[in-house]
Amino acid sequence: CYRGGRWGFVKLHLVRHGETEWNKLGRFQGQQDIALNPRGLAQAKETARAMADHGVIALYSSPLQRTMQVANEISRLTSVPVVPLPGVKELNLGELEGVTGEEMRTIWPDVYSAWSQDPGTLSMPKGESLSQLQDRAWRSLQEVEKAHSGDDVIVVVSHNFAIRTMIHKVLGLPLTNFHRLSLDLSSVSTVEYTSRGRRLTCYNFTGHLSPENR
């Protein structure tokens, strides 16, 4: 999905981190600093091998542990240093950190209803809204964009909600449609920067993962 490339096009690969125990247990995971589990580490190694084949010249990552573990694997194979990018950290879920969907429905029924019907307008209890997340993540991507040109290949390792809000921005989609996109663990989504602007050329690609790690 992200093979090859045209000379003169900046290519940005947005990589989601691999599995953590909270992912496995179905717990909401925002800015809590949870490490990858053994399956997530295996996914990280496979993702790193795939990225190493594509001439990476710049590598950025959310500073949370689960994303830095993926970025460090890519760095080890490419010798490209990791630059922390705090703006692409995951959504601050506030009081919903670590809860399950069932607990959310039971304890915060109004929040659950708003999240289901119009996620773009909801602020998490003592946390952030998707709009706030999108604003800070997009500012970070614009900073990265300004630092690169030509045929640069860039990797940004980030998180589920963060990547999805950035993709919505690329496509001009309102955040009310947030639930219409899903994003798998260790997936790669690719944006090209051309003379005509940004375009999404690949979304949620997991072909680099072995069957047991998809």
N, C-alpha and C positions, 0 to 999 in steps of 0.2 A: 504494500500500500504506500510506503514511503521510500520506494526504490528510486534510484537515479536522481534527476533534477536538471533544470535548465541553468546554464551559466548566467550569472547576473541576478538570480533570484535568491533572496534570503529565505531560508527554510527554517521554520520554528517547529520543533517537536515538543508537544506538551505531553509529559509522561505522568500517569498516575502511579502512586506507590503501590506496593504489593500488600498482601494480607497481613493483618494484625489479629490478635486474639479478640479484640473488640469487633472487628469486621466479622470474624467467624461466629461470634455470639449474637450478632445483630444489634450491637449497641451503637448509639449515635456517637460519632467521634469527630470532634472539632479540633480545638487547640490543645487538648490533653496530649502530652508527649508520650505516645504509646509506640513501642518498638515493633518491628516486623516479627512475625512468628516464623518457624522453620519453613513453612510453605511460602511465606512472603519473601524470605531470603532467597529461596530457590527461584522465585519469579524475578527478583531483582537481578540475579546473575544472568538469567536468560535475556532479560531486557537490556542489560549492559552489553552483552555480546552482540545483540542486534544493533544497538546504537553505535557500537565501535566500528561497524561496517560502513558507516555513512559519513565519515569525514567530519566528525564533530570538531568545531573550533572554539566553542564557548559553551559553558555548562553552568546553569543556575539552579538553585534549589530553595524551596521553603526550608527554613532552619529547623523544622521539627524532625525528630529522630527518624521517623519512618521514611521520610523523603530523603533525608541526608544519607541513609543507608543505601538507597538506590543510587543516588548521585555519586557516592563514594565508589560503588562498584563500577560505574561508568568511567569515573576518573582513573581508577586503577588500570583499566584496559586501554584508555585513550591518552593518558598522561595530561589531560586537560584539567586544570584546577577547578574546584567547585567554588562558585561565588554565591554566598547566602543571599536570598531575595525575600525579605520578610513580608513584602506585600502580597505574595502568593500563598501565604499560610491559609489554612482552612478556615471556614466560618467559625466565629466564636459562638458556640451554642449556649453559653451561659449555664442556666440551671438544667438544661437538657443534656449536658455532657454525661455520657455513660449510660443513659436510660435506653430502654428498648421501645419499639413502636407500641407495644401493648401498654407499657407504663405511661407513655405519652398520651395515649387515648384515655387512660383511666385517670391520671393525675392532672393533666392539662387538656381537657376536652376542647376548650375554646381555641387553644393554640393548635391542636391537631386539626380542627375544622378549618381554621384559617390557612394552615399549611397545605391542606388538601385542596382548598378551593382557589386561593390566590396567594401563592408563596412569595410573590414579588413585593407584597406590601407588609409582610409580617416581620416584626423584630422579635428575635428569640428572648425569652425572659432573662434579663440581665446579660444579654448577648448582643449580637449584630443582626442586621437584616441582609438579605441577599443583595440589595442595592448597595449597601455599604461595602460588602465583600467585592462586588463587581467593580466599584469605583477604585478601591485600593489595588486590586489585582490588575486592572486595566492600566492604571498609572505606572505600575511596575513594568508591564509589557511595553509600554511606550518608551520607557527609559532604556530597556533592552534594545528596542527597535532603533533608537537614535545612536546606539553604540556600535551598530553593525551595518554592513552594506555588501554589495557585490554578491558573491556566491557563498556567503557564510552559512554554516549549518549550526543551529543553536538548539540546545536542549534545556527545557525548563521542567524540573520535577516538582509536581504539585499534588493537589488533592481533588477529590470528586466534585464537591460543590464549586470550588475555586475554578477548576478547568471548565466546568459547564457554564458558569457565568461568563467566562472569557469567550467561549464559543458562541454564546448568545449574542455577545457584543459584536463579534466578527460577522455574524449572519444578520444582525439587525433585528433579532427576535426579542420581544418583550419578556420580562421575567415571569409574567403570568403563565407563560408556556413552559416554565422550568421543568415540570414533570414529564414533558414530552421527549426529553433526552435522557438516556441512561448512560452510565460510563463504568466499564468493567475495571477491576483491579489490574494493574500493570499494563493498561492499554496505552496506545500511542495515538495522538491526534495531531495532524500536521497542518500548519498554516503557511502559505507562501505569501511573501511580500513582493509585489510586482509594480510596474509603472502604473498599472490600473488600480492599485490598492491591494488590500488583503483578500485572500480567498482560502476557504477551507478545502483542502485536497484529500484529506483522509480523516476519518473519525472513528474512534473506539476500536482501533486495530489491535488484535491479540494473536495474530498469526505467528509471532515469534515465540510464543509460549508452547511448551510441550503439552499434550492433552491432559495430563494430570494436574497441570498448573493453570489451566484456563478456568 
